[in-house]
Amino acid sequence: MKKSIHPSNYRPVVFQDLNNGFKFLTRSTVASDETTKWEDGNEYPLVKVHITSSSHPFFTGEERIVDIEGRVDKFKARAEAAAKARESRMSAAKKQQARKDARVKKAEAKKADAKA
């Protein structure tokens, strides 16, 4: 391994899963402003994370959508808006075609009246 590229300030840190409250103590270099009291009575830095092995569907075997950022909702909203826009364009095209057909019929009727 190369020397002087790895951090040397490892210390015990508590990580807390925001989904289910699971906490575990490990060594890390991550910076944190919060602290928490651990089972041994000592106080350690606290890092809150969205997903850990205790809540991730791969490790729990549950099938569920893990979406903290609202990406699924945004996708569904875009898809719904696209469907409405497509429907609107289709109805506008049908109206335009109906008007065109009506003009053609009217012109044909005038020609037929003029010949008669």
N, C-alpha and C positions, 0 to 999 in steps of 0.2 A: 504494500500500500504506500501511497505517497504520504510524505510527512507534512504536517501543518495545514492540511486541507479539511480535517474533520473538527467540529466544535469540541471544546474541552469543558464547557460549562454545563454539563449534565447535572440535573438535580431531581429529586422526587417531585412529581406533579400529579394532581388528581384530574382526571378527565371525566366529565359528566355528560351522559346522553340526554339530550333535550326531549326525546320522544318518550322515554320510559323512566327517566331518573336514575338509571344504572350508573354507578361510579366505579372507577378503578384507578389504582395508584401505580404509576410507572415512572421511569426516568425519561426526562425530555429536556430540550433546550428552549422550548417555546416560552415566550414572554406572556405574562398575565398580570392584570391589576387586581383580580379577585383572589380571595383565599377561602379555604374551608377547613373545618376540623375533621380529621380522619378518625377511623376506628381506634387507632393507637393513642389518641389524645393530642397528637401533634397537629399543627396547622401547616397546610401546604397550599401552593398556588393552585387555582382552579381554572380549568379551560373547559368551556362548554362547546360541545360539538353536536351537529344535527344527527349523525348516524354513527353507530358503533356496531360491533358484531352482535350485540344483544338485541338490536332493533332492525338490522339490515335483512331484507327478505331472503337473500342467499343463505344466510346463516340460520335464520329462524324457520325457513321452509314455508312461510306464509306468502301468499300471492296478494300483493297490494301495491298500489302506486305510491312511490316515495317521491313527493314533490313539495319541496319546501319553498321554492321560488315562484310557484304559481304557473309554471310553464305549461302544464296540461290544460289549465283553464284558458290561458292565452291562446293555445293551439285550437281548442274547441271554439273559442270566440271567433278566431280568424276563419276557421272552416265554415262556421255558420254565416258569417258575413259574406264569404265568397259564394255560398249557395244562394243567399238572398240576392246578391248582385247578378249572378247567372240567371236566376229566375226573372229578375227585373228586365235584363237584356232580352231574354226570350219573349216576354210579353210585349215589350216595345217593338221587337222585330215582327211579331204577329200582327200588331196593330198597324204597323207601317205597310205590311204586305196586304192586309185587308183594305186599307185606303187605296193602295195602288190597284188592287183588283176592282174596287168600286169605280175608280176613275176610268179604267179600261172598259168596264161594262157600260158606263154612262156614255163614253165616246162611241162604242159600238152601237148603242141604242140610238144615238143622234144620227149616225151614218145610216142605220136602217130606216129611221123616220125620213131622212132626206131622200132616200131612194124611193120611198113609197109615195 
